[in-house]
Amino acid sequence: MKPLRAVQIELGKIANGFQQQITTEVPVEIRPLVKEVNRLIILIERRLQQSRTAIGNLAHALKTPLAVLVRVTEHSALQAHPQLNALLVSQTQTIRDRIERELKRARLSGHIQSGTAFNPYQELTSLADLLNNIYAEKHLAINVEAPDYPIPFDREDLLEIIGNLADNACKWAKGTVVISVIYQPNLIIKVEDDGPGCPEHELQQLTQRGVRLDESVQGHGLGLAIVRDIAEFYGGRLELARSKSLGGLLVAVRF
């Protein structure tokens, strides 16, 4: 039974993202089972990657016809129908927000296999470089405080969480953004900036269950909606407050 125990241990490593296939030598009687499990892992990963690629391609393809629709909303013929024009503008904006969300996911997620373990310091250093390029005109200081060893969380999900929070922080920061990851023993992610922050009454509204974040605060909601979805999937929670050290918005995700 020792080979089965070894397979069980390897399955745990695969689930935590430390390897992608079962490599243990097993008796001939269970080789077909191990081979089939490995084949299914490859198949699932391939289909998942194809799905992500297709979503990104579709979002890019829709940007041009969406731009045409936006120009249509500005046509003088629609001014005689204000209700119809308002509806068209509203729905066009909804489509644009959805497209921007998917393009942001594609930009921040990278191309590593799903399930790969996440090294916070290495990944966030690269993310900081990317954001410094995107917001080069602001000359931001993006500080990373994180452990430099792998943790058993899905790389793409964590990059999506931190990438969206950091992108929002860079958008509103005057000069400084701090990204911190704590893992002892639970995972806590914090992103804060020195921007204008968010009024207290709106912070309380955002943390209420059932409130759609993407309609609550201009400029912060789109990324927060994505973050909240992922956090709740893992049983975590999203917290918002004013940063005591920087004065802007502080967003924390606790698992």
C-alpha positions as CSV (number, residue, x, y, z in Angstrom):
1,M,0.0,0.0,0.0
2,K,3.0,2.3,0.2
3,P,2.8,3.4,-3.4
4,L,-0.9,4.4,-2.9
5,R,0.2,6.5,0.1
6,A,2.9,8.2,-2.1
7,V,0.2,8.9,-4.8
8,Q,-2.0,10.4,-2.1
9,I,0.8,12.8,-1.0
10,E,1.5,13.8,-4.6
11,L,-2.2,14.5,-5.1
12,G,-2.0,16.9,-2.2
13,K,1.0,18.6,-3.7
14,I,-0.9,19.0,-7.0
15,A,-3.9,20.5,-5.2
16,N,-1.6,23.0,-3.5
17,G,0.2,23.9,-6.7
18,F,3.6,22.5,-5.9
19,Q,3.6,20.1,-8.9
20,Q,1.5,19.3,-12.0
21,Q,1.6,15.5,-12.4
22,I,1.8,12.3,-10.4
23,T,5.4,11.0,-10.8
24,T,5.6,8.1,-8.3
25,E,6.4,4.7,-9.7
26,V,3.4,2.5,-8.9
27,P,2.6,-1.2,-9.3
28,V,1.3,-2.3,-12.7
29,E,-2.2,-2.9,-11.3
30,I,-2.8,0.8,-10.6
31,R,-0.7,2.3,-13.4
32,P,-3.8,2.8,-15.7
33,L,-5.5,4.8,-12.9
34,V,-2.5,7.1,-12.4
35,K,-2.1,7.6,-16.1
36,E,-5.7,8.5,-16.4
37,V,-5.5,11.0,-13.6
38,N,-2.5,12.7,-15.2
39,R,-4.3,12.8,-18.5
40,L,-7.3,14.4,-16.9
41,I,-5.2,17.1,-15.2
42,I,-3.6,18.0,-18.6
43,L,-7.0,18.0,-20.3
44,I,-8.6,20.3,-17.6
45,E,-5.7,22.7,-17.7
46,R,-5.7,22.8,-21.5
47,R,-9.4,23.6,-21.6
48,L,-9.1,26.2,-18.9
49,Q,-6.3,27.9,-20.7
50,Q,-8.3,27.8,-24.0
51,S,-11.3,29.3,-22.2
52,R,-9.2,32.2,-20.7
53,T,-7.6,32.9,-24.1
54,A,-11.0,32.9,-25.8
55,I,-12.4,35.3,-23.3
56,G,-9.5,37.7,-23.8
57,N,-9.7,37.5,-27.6
58,L,-13.5,38.1,-27.4
59,A,-13.0,41.1,-25.2
60,H,-10.4,42.6,-27.7
61,A,-12.7,41.9,-30.6
62,L,-15.7,43.7,-29.0
63,K,-13.8,46.9,-28.4
64,T,-14.1,48.2,-31.9
65,P,-17.9,47.6,-32.4
66,L,-18.4,49.0,-28.9
67,A,-16.6,52.2,-29.9
68,V,-19.0,52.5,-32.8
69,L,-22.0,52.1,-30.5
70,V,-20.6,54.9,-28.3
71,R,-20.5,57.2,-31.3
72,V,-24.1,56.2,-32.1
73,T,-25.2,57.4,-28.7
74,E,-23.8,60.9,-29.6
75,H,-25.8,61.1,-32.8
76,S,-28.2,64.1,-33.0
77,A,-31.1,61.9,-34.1
78,L,-31.2,60.3,-30.7
79,Q,-31.6,63.6,-28.9
80,A,-35.3,63.6,-29.7
81,H,-35.6,60.3,-27.7
82,P,-33.9,61.0,-24.4
83,Q,-35.2,57.9,-22.7
84,L,-34.0,55.6,-25.5
85,N,-30.7,57.5,-25.6
86,A,-30.2,57.1,-21.8
87,L,-30.9,53.4,-22.0
88,L,-28.4,52.9,-24.8
89,V,-25.7,54.9,-23.0
90,S,-26.3,52.9,-19.8
91,Q,-26.1,49.5,-21.5
92,T,-23.1,50.5,-23.6
93,Q,-21.3,51.5,-20.4
94,T,-22.2,48.2,-18.8
95,I,-20.7,46.3,-21.8
96,R,-17.6,48.5,-21.7
97,D,-17.1,47.8,-17.9
98,R,-17.4,44.1,-18.5
99,I,-14.9,44.2,-21.4
100,E,-12.4,46.2,-19.3
101,R,-12.8,43.7,-16.5
102,E,-11.9,40.8,-18.7
103,L,-9.0,42.6,-20.4
104,K,-7.6,43.5,-16.9
105,R,-7.8,39.9,-15.9
106,A,-5.9,38.8,-19.0
107,R,-3.3,41.5,-18.5
108,L,-2.6,40.7,-14.9
109,S,-2.9,36.9,-14.9
110,G,0.1,35.8,-16.9
111,H,0.5,32.4,-18.5
112,I,1.5,30.1,-15.7
113,Q,-0.6,27.0,-15.2
114,S,-3.5,27.3,-12.9
115,G,-2.7,25.8,-9.4
116,T,0.9,26.8,-9.5
117,A,2.1,27.8,-6.0
118,F,2.4,31.5,-5.4
119,N,5.7,33.2,-4.3
120,P,4.4,36.5,-3.0
121,Y,7.7,38.5,-3.1
122,Q,8.8,37.4,-6.6
123,E,5.3,37.8,-8.1
124,L,4.6,41.2,-6.5
125,T,8.0,42.6,-7.5
126,S,7.2,41.8,-11.1
127,L,3.7,43.2,-10.7
128,A,5.1,46.4,-9.2
129,D,7.4,46.8,-12.3
130,L,4.4,46.3,-14.6
131,L,2.3,48.9,-12.7
132,N,5.2,51.4,-12.7
133,N,5.3,51.1,-16.5
134,I,1.5,51.5,-16.8
135,Y,1.5,54.6,-14.5
136,A,5.0,55.9,-15.5
137,E,3.8,59.5,-15.7
138,K,2.9,59.4,-11.9
139,H,6.4,58.3,-10.8
140,L,4.9,56.1,-8.0
141,A,6.8,54.4,-5.2
142,I,5.3,50.9,-5.1
143,N,6.6,49.2,-2.0
144,V,6.2,45.4,-1.6
145,E,6.3,43.7,1.8
146,A,5.9,39.9,1.4
147,P,7.5,36.5,2.2
148,D,9.9,35.1,-0.4
149,Y,8.8,31.5,-0.4
150,P,5.9,29.6,-2.1
151,I,2.5,29.4,-0.4
152,P,-0.2,26.9,-1.4
153,F,-2.7,29.3,-3.1
154,D,-3.6,29.5,-6.8
155,R,-1.2,31.9,-8.5
156,E,-3.8,33.3,-11.0
157,D,-6.4,34.0,-8.3
158,L,-4.0,35.8,-6.0
159,L,-2.6,37.8,-8.9
160,E,-6.1,38.8,-9.9
161,I,-6.9,39.9,-6.3
162,I,-3.7,41.8,-5.7
163,G,-3.5,43.1,-9.3
164,N,-6.9,44.7,-9.2
165,L,-6.3,46.2,-5.7
166,A,-2.9,47.5,-6.7
167,D,-4.2,48.9,-10.0
168,N,-6.9,50.8,-8.2
169,A,-4.4,52.1,-5.7
170,C,-2.1,53.3,-8.4
171,K,-4.9,55.0,-10.2
172,W,-5.7,57.2,-7.1
173,A,-2.4,57.4,-5.4
174,K,-0.5,60.7,-5.2
175,G,3.0,59.1,-4.9
176,T,3.0,55.9,-2.8
177,V,1.4,52.5,-2.8
178,V,2.2,49.7,-0.3
179,I,1.3,46.1,-1.1
180,S,1.8,43.7,1.9
181,V,1.2,39.9,2.2
182,I,1.2,38.2,5.6
183,Y,1.1,34.4,5.9
184,Q,1.3,33.2,9.5
185,P,-0.7,31.0,9.6
186,N,-3.6,32.6,7.7
187,L,-3.2,34.7,4.5
188,I,-3.8,38.4,4.7
189,I,-3.4,40.8,1.7
190,K,-3.3,44.5,2.2
191,V,-3.1,47.3,-0.4
192,E,-3.0,51.0,0.6
193,D,-2.3,54.3,-1.0
194,D,-1.9,58.0,-0.2
195,G,-4.8,59.1,-2.4
196,P,-8.0,60.8,-1.4
197,G,-9.5,57.6,0.1
198,C,-13.2,57.0,0.5
199,P,-15.8,58.6,2.7
200,E,-16.7,56.6,5.9
201,H,-20.4,56.2,4.9
202,E,-19.4,54.8,1.5
203,L,-16.9,52.4,3.1
204,Q,-19.7,51.0,5.3
205,Q,-22.0,50.6,2.3
206,L,-19.3,48.7,0.3
207,T,-18.8,46.1,3.0
208,Q,-22.6,45.2,3.2
209,R,-23.6,42.0,1.6
210,G,-25.7,42.4,-1.5
211,V,-24.3,45.8,-2.5
212,R,-22.9,45.8,-6.0
213,L,-19.4,47.2,-5.6
214,D,-19.1,48.1,-9.2
215,E,-22.0,50.6,-8.9
216,S,-21.0,52.1,-5.5
217,V,-17.8,54.1,-5.8
218,Q,-16.5,55.6,-9.1
219,G,-13.1,54.3,-10.0
220,H,-12.7,51.6,-7.3
221,G,-15.8,49.4,-7.9
222,L,-14.8,47.4,-10.9
223,G,-11.7,45.9,-9.3
224,L,-13.3,45.4,-5.9
225,A,-16.2,43.4,-7.5
226,I,-13.7,40.9,-8.9
227,V,-11.7,40.8,-5.6
228,R,-14.8,40.2,-3.5
229,D,-16.0,37.3,-5.8
230,I,-12.7,35.5,-5.5
231,A,-12.3,36.1,-1.8
232,E,-15.8,34.7,-1.0
233,F,-15.1,31.7,-3.2
234,Y,-12.2,30.9,-0.8
235,G,-14.3,31.7,2.3
236,G,-12.4,35.0,2.8
237,R,-13.7,38.5,3.4
238,L,-13.0,41.9,2.0
239,E,-12.4,44.9,4.4
240,L,-12.1,48.6,3.5
241,A,-10.8,51.4,5.7
242,R,-8.7,54.6,5.7
243,S,-5.0,53.9,5.7
244,K,-3.5,55.1,9.0
245,S,0.0,55.5,7.6
246,L,-0.8,56.9,4.1
247,G,-4.2,58.5,4.5
248,G,-5.8,57.0,1.4
249,L,-7.8,53.8,0.9
250,L,-6.8,50.6,2.7
251,V,-8.2,47.4,1.3
252,A,-7.6,44.1,3.1
253,V,-8.5,40.5,2.1
254,R,-8.4,38.0,4.9
255,F,-8.6,34.2,4.3
